[in-house]
């Protein structure tokens, strides 16, 4: 009777153990993702978890996915944005602050920030999710940026999380006076003032069931990179695209 090679048996056991553990980024991916985020994790397992979509958790969503970190990051983002708005606009009343806050913490805005940090290339999803463009879906990018906020908080505390948020949202905060207005009108007025053609909106995709569609559009102005927007209707998606473009233009508007 032939005995199994002990080294091969040990290797199989180690491979099986890795397969049964939580998903992980490679060290190279971690390095690149940390560079994009601007934070070096003491506990890199937190970064792995922030980048893990529930589709890749083999039924262990609560233990391995980024959903709980997203839940935490969403609350931290709201806190930091409220603090920033109160400091930036000391004379505004609650009714004037609320729309600015809603714009800054919206799913559409989070998706734009997630795309700017190129988080899609690091998201861990299963093959089925990847085949439908999962890593670049606005909903997954929004989840990922909130999970990153939660991960930074867990790794280094509130002050580090605050610094990360304020840096990532800097242009949006600078543009917040314009964001309180209708973004399509604000963008068109800016283009006219610069002697540029009217912004062009292009329909990119429609996803989701009939009762809950998700539209993606882009807005383009000559000489500037197109900006995406998502919403439950084409009109809302166009507004979010305009909002993202206004934010990208920053102090020029």
MARLO-390127 format. One record per residue (C-alpha): residue in three letters; chain; x negated, y, z. Coordinates in Angstrom, 1 decimal, decimal comma, padded with zeros to 4 digits. Layout:
BEGIN
ALA|A|X|Y|Z
...
This chain:
BEGIN
UNK|A|000,0|000,0|000,0
UNK|A|-001,4|003,4|-001,0
UNK|A|-001,5|006,0|001,8
UNK|A|-000,6|009,6|000,8
UNK|A|-003,5|012,0|000,7
UNK|A|-003,4|013,9|004,0
UNK|A|-004,5|017,1|002,4
UNK|A|-001,7|016,9|-000,2
UNK|A|000,8|016,1|002,5
UNK|A|-000,3|019,1|004,6
UNK|A|-000,1|021,4|001,6
UNK|A|003,4|020,2|000,8
UNK|A|004,4|020,9|004,4
UNK|A|002,9|024,4|004,3
UNK|A|004,6|025,2|001,0
UNK|A|008,0|023,9|002,4
UNK|A|007,5|026,0|005,5
UNK|A|006,9|029,1|003,4
UNK|A|009,9|028,3|001,2
UNK|A|012,1|028,1|004,3
UNK|A|010,9|031,3|005,8
UNK|A|012,0|034,9|005,0
UNK|A|011,1|036,3|001,6
UNK|A|007,9|038,2|001,4
UNK|A|006,2|040,7|-000,8
UNK|A|002,6|040,1|-001,9
UNK|A|-000,1|042,1|-000,2
UNK|A|-000,6|044,0|-003,4
UNK|A|003,1|044,8|-003,6
UNK|A|003,0|045,9|000,0
UNK|A|000,1|048,2|-000,6
UNK|A|001,8|049,8|-003,6
UNK|A|005,1|050,2|-001,9
UNK|A|003,6|051,7|001,2
UNK|A|001,7|054,2|-001,1
UNK|A|005,0|055,2|-002,7
UNK|A|006,7|055,5|000,7
UNK|A|003,8|057,3|002,4
UNK|A|003,8|055,1|005,5
UNK|A|001,5|052,2|006,4
UNK|A|003,4|049,6|008,4
UNK|A|001,9|048,1|011,5
UNK|A|004,5|045,3|011,2
UNK|A|004,6|044,6|007,4
UNK|A|007,4|042,1|007,9
UNK|A|009,7|045,1|008,4
UNK|A|008,8|046,3|004,9
UNK|A|009,4|042,8|003,5
UNK|A|012,8|042,8|005,1
UNK|A|013,7|046,3|003,9
UNK|A|013,0|045,1|000,3
UNK|A|015,1|041,9|000,7
UNK|A|018,5|041,8|-000,9
UNK|A|021,1|039,4|000,6
UNK|A|021,0|037,4|-002,6
UNK|A|017,5|036,2|-001,8
UNK|A|018,3|035,1|001,8
UNK|A|019,7|031,6|001,3
UNK|A|022,6|032,2|003,6
UNK|A|020,6|033,9|006,3
UNK|A|021,8|037,4|005,5
UNK|A|021,8|038,8|009,1
UNK|A|018,3|037,4|009,8
UNK|A|016,5|038,1|006,6
UNK|A|018,2|040,8|004,5
UNK|A|017,9|044,5|004,6
UNK|A|021,5|045,1|005,6
UNK|A|020,9|045,7|009,3
UNK|A|018,0|048,1|008,6
UNK|A|020,3|049,8|006,0
UNK|A|022,9|050,2|008,7
UNK|A|020,3|051,8|011,0
UNK|A|018,7|054,0|008,3
UNK|A|022,1|055,4|007,3
UNK|A|022,6|056,8|010,8
UNK|A|019,1|058,2|011,1
UNK|A|019,4|059,9|007,7
UNK|A|022,6|061,6|008,8
UNK|A|021,0|062,8|012,0
UNK|A|017,9|064,2|010,3
UNK|A|020,0|065,9|007,6
UNK|A|022,3|067,5|010,2
UNK|A|019,2|068,8|012,1
UNK|A|017,7|070,2|008,9
UNK|A|020,9|071,9|007,8
UNK|A|021,5|073,5|011,2
UNK|A|017,9|074,9|011,1
UNK|A|018,1|076,0|007,5
UNK|A|021,6|077,7|007,8
UNK|A|022,0|079,1|011,3
UNK|A|025,0|081,2|010,4
UNK|A|027,1|078,7|008,5
UNK|A|030,2|077,2|010,1
UNK|A|031,1|073,5|010,2
UNK|A|033,3|073,7|007,1
UNK|A|030,4|075,1|005,1
UNK|A|027,8|072,6|006,4
UNK|A|030,0|069,5|005,8
UNK|A|029,9|069,5|002,0
UNK|A|026,1|070,0|002,0
UNK|A|025,7|067,1|004,4
UNK|A|028,0|064,9|002,3
UNK|A|025,9|065,6|-000,8
UNK|A|022,6|065,0|000,9
UNK|A|023,6|061,6|002,4
UNK|A|025,8|060,3|-000,4
UNK|A|025,2|056,9|-002,0
UNK|A|024,5|058,7|-005,3
UNK|A|021,8|060,9|-003,7
UNK|A|020,2|057,9|-001,9
UNK|A|020,1|056,0|-005,2
UNK|A|018,2|058,9|-006,9
UNK|A|015,7|059,0|-004,0
UNK|A|015,3|055,2|-004,2
UNK|A|014,6|055,5|-007,9
UNK|A|012,1|058,4|-007,4
UNK|A|010,1|056,2|-005,0
UNK|A|010,3|053,3|-007,6
UNK|A|011,7|050,9|-004,9
UNK|A|013,4|048,8|-007,6
UNK|A|010,1|047,2|-008,6
UNK|A|009,7|045,9|-005,1
UNK|A|013,2|044,6|-004,3
UNK|A|013,4|040,9|-003,7
UNK|A|016,5|039,5|-005,3
UNK|A|017,5|036,1|-006,7
UNK|A|017,4|035,2|-010,4
UNK|A|021,2|035,7|-010,8
UNK|A|021,0|039,2|-009,4
UNK|A|017,9|040,0|-011,4
UNK|A|019,5|038,9|-014,7
UNK|A|022,1|041,6|-014,2
UNK|A|019,6|044,3|-013,6
UNK|A|019,9|044,1|-009,8
UNK|A|016,6|045,8|-008,8
UNK|A|017,6|048,9|-010,7
UNK|A|021,3|049,1|-009,8
UNK|A|022,0|052,4|-008,0
UNK|A|023,8|050,6|-005,2
UNK|A|020,8|048,4|-004,4
UNK|A|018,4|051,4|-004,6
UNK|A|020,6|053,3|-002,2
UNK|A|020,6|050,4|000,2
UNK|A|016,9|050,1|-000,1
UNK|A|016,1|053,7|000,7
UNK|A|018,3|053,5|003,8
UNK|A|016,7|050,2|004,8
UNK|A|013,2|051,8|004,4
UNK|A|014,3|054,7|006,8
UNK|A|015,4|052,1|009,3
UNK|A|012,2|050,1|008,9
UNK|A|010,0|053,2|009,4
UNK|A|011,9|054,0|012,5
UNK|A|011,5|050,5|013,9
UNK|A|007,8|050,5|013,0
UNK|A|006,8|053,9|014,3
UNK|A|009,7|055,7|015,9
UNK|A|012,0|058,6|015,2
UNK|A|009,5|061,3|014,5
UNK|A|007,8|059,3|011,7
UNK|A|011,2|058,4|010,3
UNK|A|012,1|062,1|010,4
UNK|A|008,9|063,1|008,5
UNK|A|009,6|060,5|005,9
UNK|A|013,1|061,6|005,3
UNK|A|012,2|065,3|005,1
UNK|A|009,5|064,6|002,6
UNK|A|011,6|062,4|000,4
UNK|A|014,6|064,8|000,5
UNK|A|012,5|068,0|000,3
UNK|A|013,7|069,2|-003,1
UNK|A|017,3|068,4|-002,3
UNK|A|017,1|070,4|000,9
UNK|A|015,6|073,3|-001,1
UNK|A|018,5|073,1|-003,5
UNK|A|021,2|072,7|-000,9
UNK|A|022,7|076,2|-001,4
UNK|A|023,4|075,2|-005,0
UNK|A|024,6|071,7|-004,0
UNK|A|027,5|073,2|-002,1
UNK|A|028,9|074,6|-005,4
UNK|A|030,3|072,6|-008,3
UNK|A|027,1|071,0|-009,6
UNK|A|028,1|071,0|-013,3
UNK|A|028,9|074,7|-013,2
UNK|A|025,7|075,5|-011,4
UNK|A|023,6|073,5|-013,9
UNK|A|025,3|075,0|-016,9
UNK|A|024,8|078,5|-015,5
UNK|A|021,1|077,8|-014,9
UNK|A|020,7|076,4|-018,5
UNK|A|022,4|079,5|-019,9
UNK|A|020,2|081,8|-017,9
UNK|A|017,2|080,0|-019,2
UNK|A|018,4|080,3|-022,8
UNK|A|018,8|076,5|-023,1
UNK|A|021,6|074,5|-024,8
UNK|A|024,5|073,2|-022,7
UNK|A|023,5|070,1|-020,7
UNK|A|024,4|066,8|-022,4
UNK|A|026,0|064,0|-020,5
UNK|A|025,6|060,4|-021,8
UNK|A|027,6|057,4|-020,7
UNK|A|025,2|054,6|-019,8
UNK|A|027,3|051,8|-018,2
UNK|A|030,4|050,6|-016,5
UNK|A|030,1|047,9|-013,8
UNK|A|032,4|046,3|-011,2
UNK|A|036,0|045,1|-011,3
UNK|A|038,8|047,1|-012,7
UNK|A|040,1|048,2|-009,3
UNK|A|036,6|049,4|-008,3
UNK|A|034,6|050,5|-011,3
UNK|A|031,2|052,1|-011,1
UNK|A|030,1|054,4|-013,9
UNK|A|026,5|055,5|-014,6
UNK|A|025,7|058,5|-016,8
UNK|A|022,7|060,7|-017,4
UNK|A|022,4|064,4|-018,0
UNK|A|019,7|065,8|-020,2
UNK|A|018,4|069,4|-020,7
UNK|A|015,9|070,1|-023,4
UNK|A|012,4|069,9|-021,9
UNK|A|013,4|068,0|-018,7
UNK|A|013,6|064,4|-017,8
UNK|A|017,1|063,0|-017,8
UNK|A|018,7|062,4|-014,4
UNK|A|021,2|059,7|-013,5
UNK|A|024,4|059,8|-011,7
UNK|A|026,9|057,2|-010,5
UNK|A|030,5|057,4|-009,5
UNK|A|033,9|055,7|-009,5
UNK|A|034,9|057,7|-012,6
UNK|A|033,0|059,2|-015,5
UNK|A|033,8|062,7|-014,1
UNK|A|032,4|061,9|-010,7
UNK|A|029,3|060,3|-012,3
UNK|A|028,7|063,4|-014,4
UNK|A|028,9|065,5|-011,2
UNK|A|026,4|063,4|-009,4
UNK|A|024,0|063,5|-012,4
UNK|A|024,3|067,3|-012,5
UNK|A|023,7|067,3|-008,7
UNK|A|020,6|065,3|-009,2
UNK|A|019,3|067,6|-011,9
UNK|A|020,0|070,7|-009,8
UNK|A|018,0|069,1|-007,0
UNK|A|015,2|068,2|-009,4
UNK|A|015,0|071,8|-010,6
UNK|A|014,5|072,9|-007,0
UNK|A|013,8|076,5|-006,5
UNK|A|014,3|077,3|-010,3
UNK|A|018,1|077,3|-009,9
